[in-house]
């Protein structure tokens, strides 16, 4: 019985450390077929603000966000948009009013939904809690760093 309990504890501990990611790290994910491996943080900000609308290959970027109130979106609001949710809605409305964009980005309600969407849409980019990362999608390095590595910019801290 002790061995079984120790085994379960080990599984829980190891699953929280896979890839070095820490709780609160947000992974930026793309479709596995996307040739991008590493992105500079200022370029990521432009993509998330829909100021950069096309991948370097010429394909239209399809941004997918998490729902209001999710811990993942809160980190992105703080680190990328530097605003709160009402401020982000104001940004989208002003961009629609100026006809810079035609609609709000797609919003999904779970990490799993974002993974499924990005897996199915070759041009998509989204973000999830790094503990949900699996082989169905590709995690982008940001300025050379992956979630859990020192210097990674999308952490809760």
Buried (B, 14 or more C-beta within 10 A) or exposed (E): EEEEEEEEEEEEEEEEEEBEBBEBBBBBBBBEEBEBEEBEBEBBBBBBBBEBEEBEEEEEBBBBBBEBEBEBBBBBBEBBBEEEBEEBEEBBEEBEEEEEBEEBBBBBEBBEBBBBBBBEBBBBBBBBBBBBBEEBBBBBBBBEBBBBBEEBBBBBE
